[in-house]
Every structure is written in C-alpha cells, then in structure tokens.
Amino acid sequence: MPRTRYEAAVAGLSLKDLPGAALRASLRDGYGARDLRRDVLAGVTVGIVALPLAMALAIAVGVPPQQGLYTSIVAGAIVALLGGSRTQVTGPTAAFIVILAPICTKFGFAGLLVAGVIGGVILIVLGLARFGRFIELMPHPVTTGFTAGIATVIATLQIKDVLGLHLASSPDGVLARFAALWAARGTFAPVELLIAALTFALLVSLPRLTTRVPPALVALPVAAVVGVALTRAFPGHPIATIASRFHATLPGGRVVDGVPPLPPLPMLPWHAAGPGGAPFVLSFATLRELLSAGFAVAILGGIESLLSAVIADGMAGTRHDPDAELLALGVANVVTPFFGGIAATGAIARTATNIRSGGRSPISSIVHALTVLAAVIALAPLIGYLPMAGLAALLLRVAWNMAEAKHFVHVVRVAPRSDVLVLIACFVLTVVFDMVVAVSVGVVLAALIFMRRMAELTHVSLTDEGDAARAPEVPATLAGKVAIYEIAGPLFFGAAQKAMSRIGGVSGRVRVLVMRLDKVPTMDATGLVALESALESLTKQGCVAVLTGLQAQPAALLERAGFRHKPWRLLMRPDLASGLAAAEDVLKSSAST
C-alpha cells in the first residue's frame, strides 16, 4: 500500500496523466504574475550559465558547439513541458561525455544522434513501465564511484586544450590517451595554459566575492579579451578559439566561423556525417551495434536526471514524479536529434542555479531554453571569440565539483569495507573501461553484498528437550516431545538454506515441531522450496509440523502453493499458544491410538 498521500496520488495516476505532471501541478497550485516574474529572472540566469557549458560539453563530446546549444534549447523546453519535476533544468551534461565521445569517434555525428534516439525510446518504455522508482534505488557507492570516475575522465579529456596540444589521434582508453598526450608534448603552447589558468582562477575566486553573477559570465569574456590581446601581441602564437576551430555552412552555401546565427532546424539524424566525415549507413547491423550505446544513454540519463530531481526536491521543498520525468526525458531524447542536438539529461548544477535564482515552476526552464535560443541568434559572432582553453578550464571546474573529492574520501574512511569495495570498483572501471561496465559490476556487487547482509539478519533458534521445559510458554508435559523452531528475518534465497539447516537433526528426537514464523515478514520462491523440503523430511520421520504466526505475504504464498492440500503431516495456527495446544492434541491423539 502507498505510504504517503503523494505516493497514493501517484499510484492512482493513469498513463495519460504522466505527461506534463509538474507543469499542471504548478498551475493547479496557483500561478500569478509574481511567480512568472521570478521564473523569468531565474530562467534568464540559468540560460546565461548554460550557454558556455552547453558549448564546452558539445566540444568535449567531439561535435560543434552549436549542437550543445540546440540540446539545451529543444530538450530543455520539452522536458519542462512534459516532465515531473517543477525545477529541473535539462540539457547536455558532463556525465555524458564519457559515453558520447567514444560513440562519436566510432560512428560519427550521425551515429551519435541515432544512439540518442534509441536511448530516448528506451527511456519512454521505462517511464511507461513505471521504472522511475527502481532507478532511484541505485546504491550510493555505485553512484559516487562512477560519478567520481566520470569526473576524472572529463578532466583528462581537457588536458589537450589546456596545454594547447595537437594530438595525432584521439584514443578512447585512458592509458592510450595519456600516451597520445605524451607523444604530442612538443606542441605545448604556454599561452594556452595561461588562458586556462586565468579562467580557472576566476571561476574559483569569483563565487567568494559575489553569488549574484554567474562566474562563467565574467571568466569567459575576460579570457576572450585576454586571448585577443595576446594574439595581437604575439602574432606567431595564435590562440585557438571557437571561431578558429569550428566552421558551419548556412543555407545558401555561405560558410561562417564559429556558431551559426540560426535556431535549431529540422534534420534527419542519419543524414548527418558518419565516422571521419564519411556517409553514415543506416542498417540493421549498425542499429544492433548502437543498441548498447543507446542503452547506456538511457540508463545514465535516467539515473542522473532522477538524482538531480531528488536534489531539487530537497532544495525547493517539492516532490517530483519519476515516471513522468523519465517519459519526458525519453521524448526529448527522441525529438532533439531531429534538430541536431545530442543526448540530454537533468543537469544538477543548472537545476541548483535555477532554484537559488527563484525558479519554482517548469516555466523557468522554458525561459532558459528561450534565452539560449536568443543568444545563439543575437550573439553568435561574439561567441566565436571564446578561447578553447577557457572552455576546457570551465569543464575542469565542472569535473572538480562533480568529483566531490572530500565526500569520496569521507565515504572511503567511514563506510563498511564492502561498500568501499563497490565504490573503488566503480571508480576504477569507469576510468579504465566505461560507465556501463562500472554500473553493471557495481550493481551486481552491491546486490550480492545486500543479500549477504539480509541473510545475516535472518536468525534461527531451537528450543527442545530440556530447553522446552524451561521455556515459560511451553507446558512441562511437552518437554522432550515438542520442539520450537523460530525463524526471525526474511526467508529468501540468501537465508533459506541457513534457516532450514538445523531441522534435519530435530525430526528424529521429537514428535511435533512447532515452527514460529511470526517474525518472517517475507518469503520468496527459494524459501518456499526450502520449507517444502523441510516438511517432506519431517513427514518421512513421522514428525508433525505446526506452522504458527504466518504474516500476510508468506501466508498468501503458501496458500497459492496449496500447502493445505499437500500430503504432509502439517497444521497451521495463528499464534504460538494455539500451536502448542495443537501439538498437545497431536500427542494425546497418538497416545490414544
């Protein structure tokens, strides 16, 4: 049964109620001019913050910066309209870099877009199947481990632009990446490092002076001005910028440097460029290869989005609908690639900025999308001056915040060793292999540890012969003839063998075994089979079993299994007292015969 009014309300929702759950709830609670004014101000603020981040994240993935901007515009508006969180802001995130960059390298931009569509379809299925609450149950060591691992990978990906290196190739593995960086050490550009250091210093120091102005809004323009000045002062050492690195072709054939001053336009994802700029071939074999990538996009997107929504609830005092959020995220990831956008999910930093700036409804996220759109159209020429080293420094700052090094160390110091093992395994596997492997192994390890702990919670105790005579609830007349076997804890596959292991040695000594099950809250199929085997053994030994105190779930399971109709010497009683009375009746009956 639902435990709260919120859960009861969500449980009563039909599928048609999922789209737009948060927006309808915000409007239903009353939405006036004052609320609109606060949402507009918050949305503009978040849009300014999202502008450089969206570009930096797209570049880190391996695509032009405008693709990240299109993601913020399209996905940000769709999730706000259809989602289940009032304050969530959606767009490209740093966590996706480790998944999307290898996809882009192997399958090209078109493969990246198609993988996003596949991930969106999977998210829609998860939302319609009400899997939102299951994703929220991801163990904390798993999320902490792979988040810190993702942050480490992001940081290593920025070394190239921070140092101004020109790599001969862009390998995926961390060891191969460091080897490529070392091989390119001769191309080191001190002026690029200077720009990165200046940007990073401003990003760290500005929040200590004021929290009203987003630090990136000051740091990146300053870096651009310094970059232009250094380029003019040292013409032989040009600084890489968005305009010098990226070029776009406008309708009509005109080529522009940097970001094109256009809104996201409709396109077919599979018509984009394939690996190395070659045509992309959409076939069943390609889709099969991209299926695992789409699954990774869906799982990471769902986890990060729902974690962000939980954090937003804690900050804003709201409650989100995880199934509506997954559904909206899926729709956004299906639609966004048709406008050139990459995979999107809930962005924790932008969501927190939205809440701190006064945002209280999905309207603020819609305004954020419109702000990014206006900036693309109006400020495209100026955006081209942003230095690549400055954007890399911005991502280094994001990676540092994402890693939460102090929290990571704290968990390692105070958590049980088994949890530390899961955390370290997820961290190492994310860095060395990828997030999918890390989460898969981490969840399996966490599940095994959980099963062991649950098995340790299940205890058994046996009272027979002399012990029965000393037990106050057992009549002295039953001593030596009746044993009480008590099971306390869940009777599931991790504990079933342990719980039933001692019964075999009891049946030959007593004539009635009273099994106390009032402290068994749940029983699974393995527990059921173990209990059946124990009862068969007792029957063969001529011992009568009396089950007492069955709770609702075990009682229903035994009823479906037809325990009352089995050829066993079995009785069922509601409590221990009636069970002992039944045992006494069995002894009297056998004595009279």
Disulfide bonds with the S-S distance in Angstrom:
none
